[in-house]
Amino acid sequence: MTAALIGFGVVLFLVLLRMPIVFAMGFVGTLGFAYERGGSLFDERGMRASLSMVGRQITDTAQDYGLSVIPLFILMGLFVNKGGMARELYAVSNAFLGHMRGGLAMATVMACGGFSAICGSSLATAATMSKVAMPEMRRFNYSDRLATASIAAGGTLGILIPPSVILVIYGILTETSIGKLFMAGIIPGLMGILFYLGAVRWTVWRRPEAGPAGETTPWPERITALKSVWAVLLLFFLVIGGLYGIFDFAPLNLTFSPTEAAGMGAMGAFIIALSRGGLNFAALIEVLKETALTSASLFAVLIGAQVFSNFVNVAGMPEALISLVTAYDVSPMMVMMMILLVYVVLGCVFESMSMLLLTVPIFFPLVTSLGFDPIWFGIVVVVVVEISLITPPVGLNVFILKGVVGNVSTGEIFKGVTPFWIADIIRLALIVALPILVLFLPNQMGGLGH
């Protein structure tokens, strides 16, 4: 366990020195594995075994059919963006909520939730919605603090509401059903939307001038706007319905695997974007190039995490943690509280994907040995990761938004998101105290889901 703890500390140190997480985990994992196999860092036998492990890990990852779901969901999200669906979602949310005090900020949260359901990326959601919602909120003299905070916080929903790339990676790392993870994310995702709406109401109650009421939309225009989001509903129904087995009846008898659902979603998004004139040849090449670059970076980080995980497992850290907890007779819930505290601290210095890949191989065996449900733990981890996206000093969504908006300081955005991450803490406490909020829908699936 000592070697594993030193390795973990070295990874943290290298990341703080701005070394990319993939190289930090890969470097430490390779040398650590060699040390465990050979008895010293540069023992020839140990290095040979370590390099063989790294080569095998790269080959296995490249040949893993299940991982094809990642580029397909990324491709789907990019096609959705080209199809202009973000504007439609914001328009319908604005039509129903814009006339209220703080209504445009609430419409932004609602639109982020809907866009997340077909995008799966927090960063893409925040970047896209900032271009759609920010000009409108400024037109009605919303404070920059509330406007940017509602976009940054709403964007975090992208990693929880299915389809979610980070849930896919958690499922692959832990060999947990991706279909059931998707279903488990729905209720906590809806809770996130409701709690964020509450955060907006709290902000405008304290500072009414931060979110003036907008224009009232007549009911005929509201119905027209509602009809325009058929594409979003269709894609969500296609992906989640296929996973849940909605199409499993004669003569169709169709139940999708996650990869098949991602493929159907990507094709559906492509057809919609093409039919709306959002795609030409240059745009298609741009989408394919961005998909390849994003997928390659995710695969590289995943390989680095698996190399580090192999070192941690060989060093015996998971078993040592289990023995430590058993020896001191610590209650399972107290252990979970300590794990969550570690995640909150790491979230202040790590971006979300790095934090997940670095910690899940260490904590997952301990959590399952204590009797916690792996699907429930996955959702809890993702909610904690959501909080890290809007908390200082890293707050990746905040920095993405700062880059897009430009003329608002990061300090101003961080002040604005405070009610939102407090709402997230309350939601996390409810999910930890009431696991049924997470497990109700997956339990209804029975043997369905992959």
VOPAGU-2260 file (C-alpha; in pm, 1 decimal, decimal comma):
REM VOPAGU-2260
SITE   aa  ch    i         X         Y         Z
SITE  MET   A    0       0,0       0,0       0,0
SITE  THR   A    1     292,1     235,1      65,5
SITE  ALA   A    2     407,5     215,4    -297,3
SITE  ALA   A    3      52,5     284,9    -420,5
SITE  LEU   A    4      15,9     587,6    -190,8
SITE  ILE   A    5     351,1     724,5    -308,4
SITE  GLY   A    6     242,7     668,4    -668,5
SITE  PHE   A    7     -84,9     849,9    -607,4
SITE  GLY   A    8     104,0    1140,0    -449,2
SITE  VAL   A    9     346,4    1158,8    -742,5
SITE  VAL   A   10      53,9    1173,9    -989,1
SITE  LEU   A   11     -98,3    1462,7    -793,2
SITE  PHE   A   12     237,5    1641,7    -785,9
SITE  LEU   A   13     294,2    1599,5   -1160,0
SITE  VAL   A   14     -57,1    1722,7   -1239,7
SITE  LEU   A   15      -2,0    2030,0   -1021,8
SITE  LEU   A   16     314,2    2091,0   -1227,3
SITE  ARG   A   17      83,5    2104,6   -1532,8
SITE  MET   A   18     179,9    1766,4   -1675,5
SITE  PRO   A   19    -117,7    1624,5   -1870,9
SITE  ILE   A   20    -301,3    1366,0   -1663,2
SITE  VAL   A   21    -258,4    1095,0   -1927,3
SITE  PHE   A   22     121,8    1118,9   -1907,8
SITE  ALA   A   23     124,2    1149,5   -1528,6
SITE  MET   A   24     -86,4     835,2   -1478,7
SITE  GLY   A   25      90,8     643,4   -1756,1
SITE  PHE   A   26     440,2     733,3   -1634,1
SITE  VAL   A   27     372,9     654,8   -1268,1
SITE  GLY   A   28     174,8     341,7   -1355,6
SITE  THR   A   29     452,8     205,7   -1578,3
SITE  LEU   A   30     733,7     264,0   -1326,6
SITE  GLY   A   31     518,8     150,3   -1034,3
SITE  PHE   A   32     422,5    -173,5   -1207,6
SITE  ALA   A   33     790,8    -237,7   -1288,7
SITE  TYR   A   34     881,6    -180,0    -923,1
SITE  GLU   A   35     616,5    -425,1    -801,7
SITE  ARG   A   36     720,6    -691,7   -1051,6
SITE  GLY   A   37    1097,3    -651,4   -1026,2
SITE  GLY   A   38    1165,3    -514,3    -678,4
SITE  SER   A   39    1321,6    -188,0    -803,4
SITE  LEU   A   40    1227,7      91,1   -1040,1
SITE  PHE   A   41    1463,0      -4,6   -1322,8
SITE  ASP   A   42    1494,0    -381,0   -1280,5
SITE  GLU   A   43    1513,6    -536,1   -1628,7
SITE  ARG   A   44    1262,7    -810,6   -1556,9
SITE  GLY   A   45    1019,1    -565,5   -1400,1
SITE  MET   A   46    1049,9    -315,2   -1686,4
SITE  ARG   A   47     991,6    -590,7   -1941,8
SITE  ALA   A   48     676,4    -699,6   -1760,5
SITE  SER   A   49     561,7    -337,9   -1726,7
SITE  LEU   A   50     613,3    -249,1   -2094,0
SITE  SER   A   51     435,9    -569,4   -2192,9
SITE  MET   A   52     142,1    -466,6   -1972,9
SITE  VAL   A   53     130,0    -119,8   -2131,3
SITE  GLY   A   54     137,5    -262,6   -2484,6
SITE  ARG   A   55    -135,2    -511,3   -2400,7
SITE  GLN   A   56    -348,4    -235,4   -2246,0
SITE  ILE   A   57    -317,9     -17,1   -2557,1
SITE  THR   A   58    -406,8    -308,5   -2785,3
SITE  ASP   A   59    -699,8    -422,2   -2573,2
SITE  THR   A   60    -842,0     -69,7   -2555,8
SITE  ALA   A   61    -807,5     -14,8   -2930,2
SITE  GLN   A   62    -983,9    -344,6   -3002,0
SITE  ASP   A   63   -1261,7    -308,4   -2743,2
SITE  TYR   A   64   -1590,1    -293,4   -2936,8
SITE  GLY   A   65   -1773,4    -154,0   -2634,4
SITE  LEU   A   66   -1563,7     163,3   -2645,7
SITE  SER   A   67   -1704,5     254,2   -2988,2
SITE  VAL   A   68   -2000,4     400,8   -2798,0
SITE  ILE   A   69   -1781,2     699,5   -2697,9
SITE  PRO   A   70   -1710,0     846,7   -3045,8
SITE  LEU   A   71   -2068,6     773,3   -3151,6
SITE  PHE   A   72   -2219,1     975,4   -2864,2
SITE  ILE   A   73   -1966,7    1254,7   -2926,8
SITE  LEU   A   74   -2063,7    1252,9   -3295,4
SITE  MET   A   75   -2431,5    1265,7   -3202,3
SITE  GLY   A   76   -2374,8    1569,2   -2978,7
SITE  LEU   A   77   -2186,1    1756,6   -3251,0
SITE  PHE   A   78   -2458,0    1684,5   -3508,8
SITE  VAL   A   79   -2717,5    1805,9   -3257,6
SITE  ASN   A   80   -2524,6    2130,2   -3224,5
SITE  LYS   A   81   -2512,8    2174,8   -3603,1
SITE  GLY   A   82   -2886,8    2106,3   -3622,0
SITE  GLY   A   83   -2965,8    2420,7   -3421,4
SITE  MET   A   84   -3161,8    2230,1   -3155,9
SITE  ALA   A   85   -3014,6    2436,5   -2872,5
SITE  ARG   A   86   -3193,8    2748,1   -3001,4
SITE  GLU   A   87   -3524,4    2561,2   -3025,1
SITE  LEU   A   88   -3492,8    2433,0   -2668,7
SITE  TYR   A   89   -3414,4    2780,8   -2540,5
SITE  ALA   A   90   -3703,6    2931,6   -2740,0
SITE  VAL   A   91   -3962,0    2693,7   -2592,4
SITE  SER   A   92   -3824,4    2733,9   -2239,1
SITE  ASN   A   93   -3826,4    3111,2   -2279,4
SITE  ALA   A   94   -4183,1    3105,7   -2411,3
SITE  PHE   A   95   -4310,9    2941,8   -2091,4
SITE  LEU   A   96   -4077,0    3097,4   -1831,3
SITE  GLY   A   97   -3938,7    3421,4   -1974,9
SITE  HIS   A   98   -4217,1    3644,2   -1838,8
SITE  MET   A   99   -4126,4    3560,7   -1476,0
SITE  ARG   A  100   -3864,6    3737,5   -1266,5
SITE  GLY   A  101   -3546,9    3541,9   -1333,1
SITE  GLY   A  102   -3738,6    3360,8   -1607,4
SITE  LEU   A  103   -3466,8    3383,7   -1871,4
SITE  ALA   A  104   -3214,7    3226,5   -1632,7
SITE  MET   A  105   -3466,0    2950,6   -1553,4
SITE  ALA   A  106   -3527,0    2903,4   -1926,2
SITE  THR   A  107   -3150,1    2865,0   -1968,8
SITE  VAL   A  108   -3139,3    2590,9   -1703,7
SITE  MET   A  109   -3433,1    2409,8   -1865,9
SITE  ALA   A  110   -3275,9    2438,4   -2211,7
SITE  CYS   A  111   -2943,5    2308,9   -2075,6
SITE  GLY   A  112   -3125,8    2007,3   -1930,3
SITE  GLY   A  113   -3294,1    1933,0   -2263,4
SITE  PHE   A  114   -2975,1    1984,1   -2463,0
SITE  SER   A  115   -2788,0    1757,5   -2219,5
SITE  ALA   A  116   -3034,4    1480,2   -2294,8
SITE  ILE   A  117   -2909,4    1462,0   -2652,4
SITE  CYS   A  118   -2554,8    1592,9   -2616,2
SITE  GLY   A  119   -2394,2    1419,2   -2317,1
SITE  SER   A  120   -2115,8    1674,7   -2265,0
SITE  SER   A  121   -2109,9    1945,9   -1998,3
SITE  LEU   A  122   -1849,9    2157,1   -2175,9
SITE  ALA   A  123   -2037,9    2144,8   -2507,3
SITE  THR   A  124   -2365,0    2231,3   -2331,2
SITE  ALA   A  125   -2213,3    2532,6   -2152,3
SITE  ALA   A  126   -2032,8    2659,0   -2463,4
SITE  THR   A  127   -2337,6    2619,7   -2689,4
SITE  MET   A  128   -2595,6    2766,4   -2453,6
SITE  SER   A  129   -2375,3    3067,7   -2377,7
SITE  LYS   A  130   -2402,8    3173,0   -2741,8
SITE  VAL   A  131   -2780,6    3125,7   -2738,3
SITE  ALA   A  132   -2884,5    3257,7   -2395,6
SITE  MET   A  133   -2628,9    3522,7   -2301,7
SITE  PRO   A  134   -2731,0    3784,7   -2563,3
SITE  GLU   A  135   -3098,1    3748,8   -2468,5
SITE  MET   A  136   -3033,2    3789,3   -2095,2
SITE  ARG   A  137   -2817,4    4093,8   -2157,4
SITE  ARG   A  138   -3095,0    4244,5   -2370,8
SITE  PHE   A  139   -3322,1    4235,4   -2064,8
SITE  ASN   A  140   -3047,6    4375,9   -1835,8
SITE  TYR   A  141   -2979,5    4057,8   -1639,4
SITE  SER   A  142   -2675,9    4082,2   -1416,8
SITE  ASP   A  143   -2372,6    3910,6   -1568,1
SITE  ARG   A  144   -2333,6    3722,3   -1241,5
SITE  LEU   A  145   -2673,6    3549,8   -1268,4
SITE  ALA   A  146   -2660,4    3507,7   -1647,1
SITE  THR   A  147   -2321,7    3335,4   -1655,7
SITE  ALA   A  148   -2392,8    3132,0   -1341,9
SITE  SER   A  149   -2714,3    2985,0   -1485,5
SITE  ILE   A  150   -2527,1    2877,6   -1800,7
SITE  ALA   A  151   -2225,7    2735,7   -1614,2
SITE  ALA   A  152   -2442,5    2543,8   -1365,1
SITE  GLY   A  153   -2695,1    2429,4   -1626,3
SITE  GLY   A  154   -2408,5    2295,5   -1835,5
SITE  THR   A  155   -2309,5    2051,7   -1559,5
SITE  LEU   A  156   -2628,0    1856,6   -1630,2
SITE  GLY   A  157   -2459,9    1729,8   -1947,9
SITE  ILE   A  158   -2261,6    1462,7   -1764,6
SITE  LEU   A  159   -2559,5    1317,9   -1575,4
SITE  ILE   A  160   -2871,6    1328,7   -1791,9
SITE  PRO   A  161   -2838,4    1041,5   -2041,3
SITE  PRO   A  162   -2673,8     982,0   -2277,7
SITE  SER   A  163   -2361,0    1072,0   -2080,9
SITE  VAL   A  164   -2004,3    1002,9   -2193,4
SITE  ILE   A  165   -1874,4    1004,6   -1835,4
SITE  LEU   A  166   -2133,0     740,4   -1733,5
SITE  VAL   A  167   -2020,6     529,8   -2029,6
SITE  ILE   A  168   -1659,3     548,1   -1911,8
SITE  TYR   A  169   -1759,6     465,7   -1553,2
SITE  GLY   A  170   -1955,8     167,0   -1682,5
SITE  ILE   A  171   -1655,8      44,9   -1883,7
SITE  LEU   A  172   -1412,0      91,8   -1594,1
SITE  THR   A  173   -1632,8     -94,2   -1345,6
SITE  GLU   A  174   -1806,5    -337,6   -1585,2
SITE  THR   A  175   -2144,2    -196,3   -1480,5
SITE  SER   A  176   -2451,5    -191,1   -1709,2
SITE  ILE   A  177   -2439,1     131,6   -1911,0
SITE  GLY   A  178   -2811,7     106,7   -1987,5
SITE  LYS   A  179   -2896,5      94,1   -1617,3
SITE  LEU   A  180   -2655,3     378,4   -1542,0
SITE  PHE   A  181   -2837,5     590,4   -1799,2
SITE  MET   A  182   -3173,4     515,2   -1639,0
SITE  ALA   A  183   -3029,4     583,6   -1293,3
SITE  GLY   A  184   -2923,2     932,2   -1403,5
SITE  ILE   A  185   -3272,7    1048,6   -1503,8
SITE  ILE   A  186   -3427,8    1123,0   -1161,1
SITE  PRO   A  187   -3112,1    1288,5   -1016,0
SITE  GLY   A  188   -3085,9    1486,1   -1341,8
SITE  LEU   A  189   -3443,7    1610,9   -1309,0
SITE  MET   A  190   -3373,4    1693,6    -943,7
SITE  GLY   A  191   -3074,4    1896,6   -1060,8
SITE  ILE   A  192   -3295,4    2101,8   -1294,5
SITE  LEU   A  193   -3552,9    2166,7   -1018,5
SITE  PHE   A  194   -3287,7    2259,8    -762,1
SITE  TYR   A  195   -3118,5    2496,1   -1009,0
SITE  LEU   A  196   -3454,0    2663,6   -1076,3
SITE  GLY   A  197   -3479,2    2708,4    -700,0
SITE  ALA   A  198   -3130,3    2863,6    -696,2
SITE  VAL   A  199   -3240,4    3115,5    -960,6
SITE  ARG   A  200   -3553,1    3202,6    -759,7
SITE  TRP   A  201   -3343,1    3246,6    -446,3
SITE  THR   A  202   -3104,8    3480,7    -631,5
SITE  VAL   A  203   -3378,9    3705,2    -771,6
SITE  TRP   A  204   -3561,3    3705,1    -435,2
SITE  ARG   A  205   -3248,1    3848,8    -273,3
SITE  ARG   A  206   -3158,6    4074,9    -566,0
SITE  PRO   A  207   -3468,9    4146,3    -781,1
SITE  GLU   A  208   -3269,3    4368,0   -1016,2
SITE  ALA   A  209   -3046,7    4071,0   -1112,1
SITE  GLY   A  210   -3321,8    3907,6   -1320,7
SITE  PRO   A  211   -3594,6    4142,0   -1449,6
SITE  ALA   A  212   -3908,8    3987,2   -1595,5
SITE  GLY   A  213   -3911,4    3945,4   -1972,8
SITE  GLU   A  214   -4185,9    3962,6   -2230,1
SITE  THR   A  215   -4498,5    3746,6   -2200,9
SITE  THR   A  216   -4539,3    3506,5   -2491,9
SITE  PRO   A  217   -4898,6    3450,6   -2614,6
SITE  TRP   A  218   -5026,7    3093,7   -2585,5
SITE  PRO   A  219   -5046,8    3031,9   -2964,1
SITE  GLU   A  220   -4675,8    3117,4   -2990,1
SITE  ARG   A  221   -4599,7    2890,8   -2693,7
SITE  ILE   A  222   -4770,4    2597,7   -2867,4
SITE  THR   A  223   -4581,5    2673,0   -3189,4
SITE  ALA   A  224   -4250,9    2679,1   -2998,8
SITE  LEU   A  225   -4340,9    2352,9   -2825,4
SITE  LYS   A  226   -4396,1    2183,3   -3161,2
SITE  SER   A  227   -4046,5    2281,8   -3274,4
SITE  VAL   A  228   -3870,3    2052,6   -3024,5
SITE  TRP   A  229   -3996,7    1729,5   -3180,1
SITE  ALA   A  230   -3644,9    1642,9   -3296,0
SITE  VAL   A  231   -3506,1    1656,0   -2941,5
SITE  LEU   A  232   -3785,8    1436,0   -2808,2
SITE  LEU   A  233   -3745,0    1192,8   -3097,0
SITE  LEU   A  234   -3371,1    1149,7   -3041,7
SITE  PHE   A  235   -3409,6    1104,0   -2665,9
SITE  PHE   A  236   -3691,4     852,1   -2719,7
SITE  LEU   A  237   -3485,8     664,8   -2979,5
SITE  VAL   A  238   -3173,0     631,4   -2763,2
SITE  ILE   A  239   -3323,3     577,2   -2418,0
SITE  GLY   A  240   -3630,3     390,4   -2547,2
SITE  GLY   A  241   -3410,1     144,3   -2732,2
SITE  LEU   A  242   -3197,9      81,2   -2421,7
SITE  TYR   A  243   -3505,6      42,5   -2203,2
SITE  GLY   A  244   -3670,1    -204,6   -2442,8
SITE  ILE   A  245   -3964,1      12,4   -2551,2
SITE  PHE   A  246   -3934,4    -127,6   -2903,9
SITE  ASP   A  247   -3921,2    -488,1   -2782,7
SITE  PHE   A  248   -4257,3    -598,5   -2923,7
SITE  ALA   A  249   -4374,1    -781,2   -3234,9
SITE  PRO   A  250   -4289,2    -732,9   -3514,4
SITE  LEU   A  251   -3990,8    -511,4   -3414,0
SITE  ASN   A  252   -3848,4    -706,3   -3116,4
SITE  LEU   A  253   -3568,3    -453,8   -3078,5
SITE  THR   A  254   -3359,2    -385,6   -2769,1
SITE  PHE   A  255   -3048,9    -174,9   -2829,7
SITE  SER   A  256   -2707,8    -221,1   -2676,0
SITE  PRO   A  257   -2542,7     110,2   -2577,5
SITE  THR   A  258   -2333,1      99,7   -2895,3
SITE  GLU   A  259   -2639,2      37,6   -3113,1
SITE  ALA   A  260   -2831,4     314,4   -2935,2
SITE  ALA   A  261   -2539,9     555,0   -2988,7
SITE  GLY   A  262   -2524,0     459,2   -3356,4
SITE  MET   A  263   -2897,5     515,2   -3400,7
SITE  GLY   A  264   -2873,1     848,7   -3216,8
SITE  ALA   A  265   -2579,0     964,9   -3429,7
SITE  MET   A  266   -2758,3     869,5   -3750,9
SITE  GLY   A  267   -3079,2    1040,8   -3636,4
SITE  ALA   A  268   -2891,2    1358,6   -3542,1
SITE  PHE   A  269   -2709,7    1351,8   -3877,6
SITE  ILE   A  270   -3037,6    1326,3   -4071,9
SITE  ILE   A  271   -3196,7    1608,5   -3869,4
SITE  ALA   A  272   -2893,6    1838,6   -3910,3
SITE  LEU   A  273   -2879,9    1760,6   -4282,9
SITE  SER   A  274   -3252,7    1824,6   -4333,0
SITE  ARG   A  275   -3225,3    2163,9   -4161,7
SITE  GLY   A  276   -2936,8    2283,7   -4373,7
SITE  GLY   A  277   -2693,7    2283,8   -4082,5
SITE  LEU   A  278   -2450,2    2055,3   -4260,2
SITE  ASN   A  279   -2246,7    2105,6   -4573,6
SITE  PHE   A  280   -1933,0    1918,0   -4675,1
SITE  ALA   A  281   -1699,2    2153,2   -4486,1
SITE  ALA   A  282   -1912,0    2133,3   -4170,2
SITE  LEU   A  283   -1925,7    1752,8   -4193,2
SITE  ILE   A  284   -1545,2    1731,6   -4217,4
SITE  GLU   A  285   -1516,5    1967,2   -3917,9
SITE  VAL   A  286   -1754,6    1749,6   -3713,1
SITE  LEU   A  287   -1569,6    1427,6   -3801,9
SITE  LYS   A  288   -1233,3    1587,2   -3723,0
SITE  GLU   A  289   -1354,5    1715,4   -3384,0
SITE  THR   A  290   -1504,6    1374,4   -3305,1
SITE  ALA   A  291   -1173,5    1204,1   -3384,7
SITE  LEU   A  292    -969,2    1448,7   -3175,4
SITE  THR   A  293   -1203,4    1434,0   -2875,3
SITE  SER   A  294   -1229,5    1054,5   -2890,6
SITE  ALA   A  295    -852,3    1014,3   -2921,2
SITE  SER   A  296    -791,1    1233,5   -2615,5
SITE  LEU   A  297   -1048,8    1038,4   -2413,1
SITE  PHE   A  298    -900,7     704,7   -2521,2
SITE  ALA   A  299    -550,9     822,6   -2429,2
SITE  VAL   A  300    -664,2     928,1   -2081,3
SITE  LEU   A  301    -851,7     598,4   -2042,4
SITE  ILE   A  302    -538,4     399,0   -2132,8
SITE  GLY   A  303    -331,1     602,3   -1886,6
SITE  ALA   A  304    -590,1     540,8   -1615,2
SITE  GLN   A  305    -594,3     167,4   -1681,4
SITE  VAL   A  306    -213,2     150,3   -1666,9
SITE  PHE   A  307    -220,6     331,6   -1331,8
SITE  SER   A  308    -505,6     107,3   -1216,1
SITE  ASN   A  309    -299,7    -203,9   -1293,3
SITE  PHE   A  310     -15,9     -68,5   -1078,3
SITE  VAL   A  311    -254,9      14,0    -791,3
SITE  ASN   A  312    -410,5    -332,8    -807,8
SITE  VAL   A  313     -72,6    -510,6    -818,0
SITE  ALA   A  314      42,4    -298,8    -523,6
SITE  GLY   A  315    -262,2    -422,8    -332,3
SITE  MET   A  316    -410,8     -84,1    -244,0
SITE  PRO   A  317    -780,5    -183,2    -280,8
SITE  GLU   A  318    -729,9    -491,3     -61,2
SITE  ALA   A  319    -532,1    -286,0     191,0
SITE  LEU   A  320    -811,0     -27,5     213,9
SITE  ILE   A  321   -1067,9    -302,7     268,8
SITE  SER   A  322    -850,7    -457,8     542,8
SITE  LEU   A  323    -803,0    -115,4     704,8
SITE  VAL   A  324   -1175,3     -48,2     716,4
SITE  THR   A  325   -1242,9    -397,7     852,6
SITE  ALA   A  326    -973,2    -370,0    1119,6
SITE  TYR   A  327   -1103,5     -39,3    1257,2
SITE  ASP   A  328   -1469,5    -142,7    1225,6
SITE  VAL   A  329   -1569,1     184,3    1054,9
SITE  SER   A  330   -1932,9     198,6     947,4
SITE  PRO   A  331   -1994,2     180,6     569,6
SITE  MET   A  332   -2167,8     520,0     563,7
SITE  MET   A  333   -1876,4     684,2     745,3
SITE  VAL   A  334   -1640,4     538,8     483,6
SITE  MET   A  335   -1866,4     680,7     210,3
SITE  MET   A  336   -1857,8    1024,1     376,4
SITE  MET   A  337   -1477,2    1015,6     378,1
SITE  ILE   A  338   -1469,8     914,6      10,1
SITE  LEU   A  339   -1704,0    1200,7     -79,6
SITE  LEU   A  340   -1482,8    1441,9     115,2
SITE  VAL   A  341   -1183,2    1324,4     -88,9
SITE  TYR   A  342   -1380,8    1388,9    -409,2
SITE  VAL   A  343   -1479,8    1738,4    -297,9
SITE  VAL   A  344   -1115,0    1824,5    -219,1
SITE  LEU   A  345    -984,9    1674,9    -544,6
SITE  GLY   A  346   -1255,6    1860,3    -735,0
SITE  CYS   A  347   -1088,0    2186,9    -636,1
SITE  VAL   A  348    -773,2    2100,5    -834,6
SITE  PHE   A  349    -872,4    1831,4   -1088,8
SITE  GLU   A  350   -1099,4    1843,9   -1390,6
SITE  SER   A  351   -1386,9    1595,1   -1387,9
SITE  MET   A  352   -1266,5    1317,4   -1618,9
SITE  SER   A  353    -920,8    1304,0   -1460,4
SITE  MET   A  354   -1070,9    1282,3   -1112,6
SITE  LEU   A  355   -1301,4     997,7   -1213,6
SITE  LEU   A  356   -1031,3     793,5   -1388,3
SITE  LEU   A  357    -780,2     842,8   -1109,3
SITE  THR   A  358   -1004,9     750,2    -816,9
SITE  VAL   A  359   -1260,2     493,0    -934,1
SITE  PRO   A  360   -1005,2     206,1    -963,4
SITE  ILE   A  361    -904,6     275,0    -601,9
SITE  PHE   A  362   -1244,0     330,8    -441,1
SITE  PHE   A  363   -1472,1     100,5    -641,1
SITE  PRO   A  364   -1352,2    -233,9    -488,9
SITE  LEU   A  365   -1383,2     -83,9    -139,9
SITE  VAL   A  366   -1731,7      54,7    -204,0
SITE  THR   A  367   -1867,8    -272,2    -345,6
SITE  SER   A  368   -1709,3    -473,9     -62,3
SITE  LEU   A  369   -1906,4    -258,6     183,1
SITE  GLY   A  370   -2231,6    -354,2      10,8
SITE  PHE   A  371   -2304,0     -32,3    -178,5
SITE  ASP   A  372   -2471,7     -65,5    -516,6
SITE  PRO   A  373   -2224,0       6,7    -802,9
SITE  ILE   A  374   -2491,5     189,2   -1005,3
SITE  TRP   A  375   -2577,9     411,7    -707,8
SITE  PHE   A  376   -2208,3     483,0    -646,6
SITE  GLY   A  377   -2163,4     577,8   -1012,8
SITE  ILE   A  378   -2437,0     841,2    -993,2
SITE  VAL   A  379   -2304,0     972,3    -661,0
SITE  VAL   A  380   -1956,9    1010,1    -813,2
SITE  VAL   A  381   -2095,6    1191,9   -1118,2
SITE  VAL   A  382   -2294,3    1433,7    -898,4
SITE  VAL   A  383   -1975,3    1512,5    -702,7
SITE  VAL   A  384   -1794,0    1561,3   -1034,8
SITE  GLU   A  385   -2074,7    1799,4   -1140,9
SITE  ILE   A  386   -2005,4    2008,1    -830,6
SITE  SER   A  387   -1635,4    2021,5    -919,4
SITE  LEU   A  388   -1720,4    2173,0   -1259,0
SITE  ILE   A  389   -1840,9    2496,9   -1096,2
SITE  THR   A  390   -1628,6    2521,2    -779,0
SITE  PRO   A  391   -1305,4    2725,0    -752,6
SITE  PRO   A  392   -1020,7    2722,8    -829,3
SITE  VAL   A  393   -1058,5    2491,5   -1133,9
SITE  GLY   A  394   -1432,4    2500,5   -1218,2
SITE  LEU   A  395   -1385,2    2392,1   -1578,9
SITE  ASN   A  396   -1731,8    2506,9   -1689,6
SITE  VAL   A  397   -1656,7    2851,9   -1547,7
SITE  PHE   A  398   -1335,9    2881,6   -1748,8
SITE  ILE   A  399   -1503,7    2753,6   -2066,7
SITE  LEU   A  400   -1774,8    3015,0   -2019,6
SITE  LYS   A  401   -1516,7    3285,7   -1949,8
SITE  GLY   A  402   -1346,0    3195,5   -2277,7
SITE  VAL   A  403   -1671,2    3219,9   -2474,5
SITE  VAL   A  404   -1821,4    3529,8   -2307,7
SITE  GLY   A  405   -1490,2    3708,9   -2261,9
SITE  ASN   A  406   -1583,0    4028,5   -2075,7
SITE  VAL   A  407   -1692,5    3877,1   -1741,2
SITE  SER   A  408   -1432,9    3795,7   -1475,0
SITE  THR   A  409   -1403,1    3441,1   -1342,5
SITE  GLY   A  410   -1444,5    3578,7    -989,8
SITE  GLU   A  411   -1782,5    3724,7   -1085,7
SITE  ILE   A  412   -1895,0    3391,3   -1232,2
SITE  PHE   A  413   -1776,9    3198,7    -925,4
SITE  LYS   A  414   -1975,7    3434,2    -700,6
SITE  GLY   A  415   -2284,8    3376,4    -915,1
SITE  VAL   A  416   -2265,0    2994,9    -905,2
SITE  THR   A  417   -2252,1    2977,8    -522,5
SITE  PRO   A  418   -2630,5    2916,0    -480,4
SITE  PHE   A  419   -2611,8    2650,5    -752,9
SITE  TRP   A  420   -2338,9    2438,8    -596,1
SITE  ILE   A  421   -2513,8    2471,5    -260,0
SITE  ALA   A  422   -2823,2    2329,0    -433,8
SITE  ASP   A  423   -2599,3    2049,2    -564,4
SITE  ILE   A  424   -2478,6    1970,0    -210,6
SITE  ILE   A  425   -2841,8    1937,9     -97,2
SITE  ARG   A  426   -2919,3    1709,4    -392,5
SITE  LEU   A  427   -2611,3    1497,4    -315,7
SITE  ALA   A  428   -2720,7    1460,6      48,0
SITE  LEU   A  429   -3066,1    1340,8     -63,9
SITE  ILE   A  430   -2919,8    1088,1    -308,0
SITE  VAL   A  431   -2682,5     950,4     -45,1
SITE  ALA   A  432   -2957,4     930,9     219,3
SITE  LEU   A  433   -3223,8     790,6     -19,6
SITE  PRO   A  434   -3062,4     550,7    -272,9
SITE  ILE   A  435   -3410,4     468,5    -409,5
SITE  LEU   A  436   -3398,4     804,9    -592,1
SITE  VAL   A  437   -3119,3     656,5    -804,7
SITE  LEU   A  438   -3214,9     289,0    -815,5
SITE  PHE   A  439   -3591,1     308,3    -877,1
SITE  LEU   A  440   -3576,8     328,7   -1257,9
SITE  PRO   A  441   -3288,8      77,8   -1304,8
SITE  ASN   A  442   -3476,3    -169,8   -1085,6
SITE  GLN   A  443   -3773,0    -147,3   -1321,2
SITE  MET   A  444   -3552,7    -263,3   -1611,0
SITE  GLY   A  445   -3514,8    -616,0   -1475,8
SITE  GLY   A  446   -3293,4    -804,1   -1722,3
SITE  LEU   A  447   -3304,1    -524,4   -1979,1
SITE  GLY   A  448   -3008,9    -296,5   -2043,3
SITE  HIS   A  449   -2649,6    -369,2   -2133,3
